[in-house]
């Protein structure tokens, strides 16, 4: 009888420890996703300023401005990691087009306001990459913890679900062109 009580007590304590560990991992993943959201907000706030700076010099490039604005709007509306991947890929692609237009205007590239905005956007992109790497590392650890036996038994019975990684999907047209010298 005592042995059965000890075994049940050990299993119960182990279950509580595993459950608490899974809760901590899930909260870390939520926090990491929130950090990505903060960096994306900073990015979304900077984009209209960059567009306006370029507009002054390249008013006839209206299609590029519309594309950036639409991509920003779509990206801001999506909340889940999978949807964000595609939306952020489109936004990144349209920003590349915007900066390609800016390259055609030497006076714009020399403008201190534009250079400051471009530098700020670069810093936000670097912070976003760091936040994305951290989020993916936390999700990897969390998903691993869920999948390991016997943790998986506790995870299944308490309805812990694996998380998706956050990877940017860059559209085909945004990839670098292939150059053949043959």
N, C-alpha and C positions, 0 to 999 in steps of 0.2 A: 504494500500500500504506500509506504514511504517512497519507495523507488518510483512508483507511478506518479506521485505528487511532485517529486523532484524533476522528472522528465517533462511533465506538463508545465511546470514553472519555468524550466530552461527554454522550452519551445515558445512559451508566452513572452518571455523576456526577449528572446531572439526576434520574434515577430514585431514587437514594439520597436526594437532598435532598427530593424530593416525598414519598417514603415516610416519612422522619423527621418532616417537617412534619405529615403525617397522623397519625402516632403521637402527636405532641405534642397535636394537636387532640383526638384520642380520649381521651387522658389528662386533658385539661382538662375534657372533658364528663363523664368518670367522677368527677372531683373535684367538679365542680359538682353532680352528682346526689347525691354523698355529703353535700355541704353541705345540700341539701334534706332528706336523711334526718335529719341532726342537728336541724334546726329542727322537723321533724315529730315526732321523739322528744320534744323539749322540750314540744311541744304535747300529745302523748299523755300525758305525765307530769302536766301541769297539769289536764287535763280531769277526772280523778276528784276532785281537790280542789275544783274549781268545783261539780261535781255534789253533792258532800257538803255544801258550804256552802249551796246552794239547797235541798237536801233537808230540812234542819233547819227551814226556814220554810214549805216548800210540799210537805209529805209526801203530800198527796192528788194531786199531779201525777205519779204514778208512770209513766205512759205516756211522758212526756217524758224521764225519767231512763233508762228502758229503751232508748228510741230512741237517745239519746246514747251509752250504753254499747255497744250493738250496733254503731253506726256507727264508734265508736272501734276496736272489736275487728276489724271488717272492714278498716278502713283500715290497721291495723297489720300485717295478714297479706299485703297486696298489695305486690309488689316492683317491678313494671315501671311506666313512666310512664303508659301508657294505662290500666291498671287503677287506678293511684293517682288519676287524674283523676276517675273516677266515684266512688271510695270517699271521696276528700277532699271532693267536692261534697256527698255525703250527710252527711258529718260537719259540714261548714260549715252546712248547712241545719238539722241537729238542734241545733247550738250556738245558732243564731239563735232557735230555739224555746225553748231553755233560758233565754236572756237575756230573751226576751219574758215568760216566766213570772216571772223575777226582777223585772221592771218592775212587777209587780202587788203587790210587797211592799216598801213604803217602808222598813220597819225593816231589811230585807235590804240594800237599796241604801245604807243608812247604815252598815252593818257594815264596819269597817275591814278585817277579814280578807277578806271578799268583794270589797271594792273593790281590795285589793292583788292578789288572784287575777285579777280582771277586767283590771287594768292589766298584769299579767304576761302574760296571754293576748294582750292587744292588742299588746304589744311582740313577742311570738313571732310573731304574725300578720304584723306589719310586716317582721320579719327573714325570714320565710318568703316573703313577696312579693319581697323583694330577692334572695333565693337563687333563686327561680323565674325572675325576670327575667334574672339572670346565667346560669343554666343554659340558658335559651332562646336567649340571645345567643350562647353558646358553641356550642350545637347548630346555630344558624343558620349561623355561620361554618364549622363543620365540614362540614355538609351542602353548603354552597356550594362549599367546597374540593373535596369529592368529585365534585360535578357538573361542575365546570369542565374543559373539554378543554384540554390533554391529561392533566391530573391524573386524570381519570376512568379513563384506561387503567391507570394504576398502581393506583388504588383497586380496580378490578375484578379485576385479576390477583392482588392481595394480599388480597382478600376484606374490604375495609373496607365496612361497611354504614352507611347513613344512620341517624340517631337520630330518635326521636319527640320532639316538643315536649311540655312539661308545662303543661297548661292545666286549670284546674278546671272540671269539668262540674257546674253547679249544677242540680239537678232542677227540673222545671217548677213544682212546688208551692212551691219556695223563692223564686220570683220575686215581685217586689212586685205586689200586687193592682192591677188597673186601676180607677180611680175615674172615674165619669162624673157630671157635674153637670147633664146634660140630662134 
